[in-house]
C-alpha cells in the first residue's frame, strides 16, 4: 500500500515537473538580476522545458500547459495578455507536426531544431505585437534574445535531460 | 546531445483539437486585452502579488551573486577608480555649495515675486523585485503597492534620475513602465532654451525626442528634465542628456540605469490648485490709475417675488454710470475673481 502511494506521489511529481520547470523559467527571467549588465535580454527560459517535453513527452507538456505558461509569461512580463500564449502554441504546433524529425536530430542538429522552434515563437510574438501596437518594434533585441535562448539551451538541455531521466522517466514508463 | 536518446512518446493524445481551441482562446485574450486593456490589470496585479514572495526570496542571493561577479573585474581597477571618485567627489562638493547658494537665491526671488511655490514632493522607497527586459517590454516590479500609497502615474526615480512611472498597482506590488519602453511617452523640457519635446521609448537604451517646435536649434549635450505638462509628473526631474542620433534626429542618454537599480523612490506628486496672493487695494485699476477708490454701493433690496440677481448682474452699472469705476467698486475683489480678471487682461 505504502509502495503504491509512493508510486502515485512519484507520478504526480513527474507530471508536474515539466510545467513546474516552465514556471520556474518564467520566474528566473523576471528576477531583477542581469549577469550581463542588462546589455542583452534574458533568454526565454520557459521555452526550454516546453520544447523538450513537447517533443519527448507531449502527454506531460500538453497544449494546455503551453497556453498556461504563455499566459503566466504574459502576466509576469507586463505585456499584453495572450501574446506569448499564442506564440507558444504556434511553436507547439510546429513541434507537434515535426516531432519525429525533431526527435531524430542530434548534436548541432538538435540545437538547430530548438532554434527553429524558438524562432517560430519569437516571430509569432513579433507579428502579434506589431499588430497590437500597430508599430513594429525593433528587430535587433528580438534576435539577441533568440540567440541568448539558443545559447543557454545548450547547457540547459543537459540539466533537463538529467531531470527527465531521474524524475520524469522512472515514474512515467507507460509509453 | 541527441534528442533520439530519449524515448519518444507516440501518444499525442489528440492534441490538435485542444491546440486549435487554445489558439482561438489566446487570440480572444489578445483582442479582449486590446479592447479593454484594464480588464486584465486586476488579474495581473493578483498574479504579481502571488509571485512577489518568491521574487523577494530569490532576490537577495541573486543580487549578492550578481554583485560578487560584477566585483571580480573591478578588483583590478580599484585604485584608479578610487582616485577618480575622489576627484569627482571634490568637484561635486563645489557644485553642491553652488547649488545651495542658488537655491537660497531662487527662494528669495520667489518670495519677492510672490511666485507660486513648487509643490512639495514626498516619496516612498521601494525595492525592485522583478524586471522584464524583453524585446517588446521594459518593465519593473516593485515591492510596494496600494498599501504603501502607490498610485498609477507616479514617477519612479533612483539616485541619478527618473526611471519610469507606475502603470499598475497591486496590494503590495506595483508595475513600472520604464522610459525606454515602447509605450512610454512623456513631456520633457530641454535646457538651456526651455525647449519642449516629447520623449518616446522604442525599447532601445536611448529614447527618441520628438520636438514640439520645428524652429528649434537643438545641440547635443542639452539636459533633459520632466516638464510637468499635464500635471502627471513633477517638473524638473532629471532624466538625461541629448545626443545626436546617427540616423537623424536626437536621442536621450538616460542618467538612471534601470538595469542596476535596486532601490527606487516613487514620487508622490499631486499638483495643488494654484492660489495666487489676494490683491491689495493698491492693485485695483482705479487706484493704480491715481483715482480715489469709489464708495461702496448701497445695498439693493431683493426683488419681490423673484430671486436675487447674480453678482455679475448686480455689478452691472447703470447706463449713466462711469464704466471704469463701477464694476470694481460694485463687487469686492475675491482672489479667484482677481485671478480671472488678471488672466483676461
Contacts between the chains, C-beta under 8 A, distances in Angstrom:
chain1	res1	chain2	res2	distance
A	27	B	51	6.8
A	27	B	54	6.0
A	27	B	55	6.9
A	27	B	58	7.3
A	29	B	132	7.8
A	30	B	51	7.7
A	30	B	55	6.5
A	30	B	130	4.5
A	30	B	131	6.9
A	30	B	132	6.3
A	30	B	141	7.2
A	31	B	55	6.8
A	31	B	58	5.8
A	31	B	59	6.9
A	31	B	62	5.5
A	31	B	130	7.1
A	31	B	131	7.4
A	32	B	55	7.8
A	32	B	59	6.4
A	32	B	62	8.0
A	32	B	63	7.6
A	32	B	128	4.6
A	32	B	129	6.2
A	32	B	130	5.8
A	32	B	131	4.2
A	32	B	140	7.4
A	32	B	141	7.8
A	32	B	262	7.4
A	33	B	59	7.7
A	33	B	62	4.3
A	33	B	63	6.0
A	33	B	65	7.5
A	33	B	66	4.6
A	33	B	131	8.0
A	34	B	66	7.4
A	34	B	131	7.5
A	34	B	133	6.9
A	34	B	259	5.5
A	35	B	66	6.2
A	35	B	69	6.1
A	37	B	70	7.7
A	37	B	259	6.5
A	37	B	260	7.6
A	38	B	133	6.1
A	38	B	257	7.7
A	38	B	258	7.6
A	38	B	259	2.5
A	38	B	260	7.0
A	41	B	133	5.1
A	41	B	134	5.5
A	41	B	135	6.0
A	42	B	133	6.4
A	42	B	134	7.8
A	55	B	3	6.5
A	55	B	8	7.4
A	56	B	3	7.3
A	56	B	6	4.7
A	56	B	7	7.7
A	56	B	8	5.9
A	56	B	9	7.0
A	57	B	9	5.0
A	58	B	9	6.2
A	58	B	11	7.7
A	58	B	12	5.7
A	58	B	13	6.6
A	58	B	15	6.2
A	59	B	9	5.7
A	59	B	11	5.9
A	59	B	13	5.5
A	62	B	13	6.9
A	62	B	15	6.8
A	62	B	18	7.2
A	63	B	15	5.5
A	63	B	18	4.9
A	63	B	19	4.4
A	63	B	22	5.2
A	64	B	18	6.5
A	64	B	22	6.6
A	66	B	22	7.6
A	67	B	22	4.4
A	67	B	25	7.0
A	67	B	26	6.4
A	70	B	26	7.1
A	71	B	29	7.3
A	72	B	47	7.4
A	75	B	40	7.7
A	75	B	43	6.8
A	75	B	44	5.0
A	75	B	47	4.4
A	75	B	48	7.5
A	76	B	47	6.6
A	76	B	48	7.1
A	76	B	51	6.4
A	76	B	130	7.1
A	76	B	132	7.4
A	77	B	132	4.3
A	77	B	134	5.7
A	77	B	137	5.5
A	77	B	139	7.0
A	78	B	44	7.6
A	78	B	132	5.3
A	78	B	137	5.5
A	78	B	139	3.6
A	78	B	141	7.9
A	78	B	168	7.9
A	78	B	175	5.6
A	78	B	177	7.6
A	79	B	132	7.7
A	79	B	134	7.3
A	79	B	136	6.1
A	79	B	137	4.9
A	80	B	30	6.4
A	80	B	33	4.8
A	80	B	34	7.0
A	80	B	37	7.5
A	81	B	29	5.0
A	81	B	30	7.1
A	81	B	33	4.6
A	81	B	40	4.8
A	81	B	44	7.7
A	82	B	26	4.8
A	82	B	27	7.0
A	82	B	28	7.6
A	82	B	29	3.2
A	82	B	30	3.7
A	82	B	33	6.0
A	83	B	30	6.4
A	83	B	136	7.7
A	85	B	22	7.7
A	85	B	25	7.9
A	85	B	26	4.2
A	85	B	29	6.5
A	86	B	23	6.5
A	86	B	26	3.8
A	86	B	27	6.2
A	86	B	29	8.0
A	86	B	30	6.6
A	89	B	19	6.3
A	89	B	22	5.7
A	89	B	23	4.9
A	89	B	26	5.9
A	90	B	23	7.6
A	92	B	19	6.5
A	93	B	19	6.0
A	93	B	23	7.7
A	96	B	12	6.8
A	96	B	15	5.7
A	96	B	16	7.6
A	96	B	19	7.1
A	99	B	8	7.2
A	100	B	8	7.8
A	102	B	3	6.4
A	103	B	3	4.9
A	103	B	4	6.1
A	103	B	6	7.6
A	103	B	8	4.7
A	104	B	3	6.9
A	104	B	4	5.3
A	105	B	2	7.6
A	105	B	3	5.4
A	105	B	4	7.5
A	106	B	1	6.7
A	106	B	2	3.4
A	106	B	3	6.5
A	106	B	4	6.0
A	106	B	5	7.7
A	107	B	1	6.1
A	107	B	2	6.9
A	110	B	1	5.5
A	110	B	2	6.4
A	110	B	3	4.9
A	111	B	1	7.5
A	113	B	3	7.2
A	122	B	135	7.7
A	125	B	136	7.0
A	126	B	135	7.5
A	126	B	136	7.8
A	128	B	30	6.5
A	129	B	136	4.7
A	132	B	30	6.7
A	132	B	34	6.2
A	133	B	182	6.5
A	133	B	183	7.2
A	135	B	182	7.2
A	137	B	135	6.4
A	137	B	136	5.3
A	137	B	182	5.7
A	137	B	202	7.6
A	137	B	203	5.6
A	138	B	135	7.7
A	138	B	202	6.4
A	138	B	203	5.8
A	138	B	204	6.3
A	141	B	134	7.8
A	141	B	135	4.0
A	141	B	203	6.0
A	141	B	204	7.8
A	142	B	135	4.1
A	142	B	136	7.9
A	144	B	135	7.8
A	145	B	134	6.9
A	145	B	135	5.3
A	154	B	1	7.6
A	157	B	1	6.1
A	158	B	1	7.3
A	161	B	6	7.2
A	164	B	6	6.6
A	169	B	7	7.6
A	175	B	7	7.1
A	175	B	9	4.1
A	175	B	10	6.8
A	175	B	11	6.2
